[in-house]
């Protein structure tokens, strides 16, 4: 877990606000995607430097 990742408390607050109805393409892990977005925003790094643990940058 990176220092930029959501804590369990933060995730419990955010998770109920996310859509949960399946439509079209199956959803990827929402927490992983949000952690990837927050990593880029908090680190100031370009998207191309997104670590692999967050998945492809086009998904984030």
Steps between C-alpha positions, in 0.01 A plus 500: 500500500643833390480813711280640220242218524161538662478380859231248593303777670514725192394210278200417725386863464543513120383151398124555556515805272623302199262346243440130554270403212678289238474646150690393191863424574564350846639753746859483614600538863375851588737535793802422282390754238442773759834426665665538160329833438595626845859381450535717190330799661695482826840417352483745211644234269380463140251225419766303311685450832199338671623183681379169356322406825225751407438341161524662157505878499218505245274335759582751770 
